[in-house]
Amino acid sequence: MVAGLEPREQRLLFRGKEREDTDHLHMIGVRDRDKVLLLEDPALKDMKLRAALAAQPVQSPYRPFIKV
């Protein structure tokens, strides 16, 4: 909830490797002050962007000079 991402949208990197959902942090060696990166899955991010663009109505680039 803090990151604003669903669990299936998250990718966790530690020591340059992507970690699996089944990995426990203490089992892979994460300790205090270690750097862990939480990223959004790029494939799901692209799908969300495409869906948002498809939902927007197509607007005409032309506008009338005079409104009657």
Beta strands, then each sheet from edge to edge (+ up, - down):
strand 1: 10-14
strand 2: 17-19
strand 3: 36-40
sheet 1: 2+ 1- 3+
end
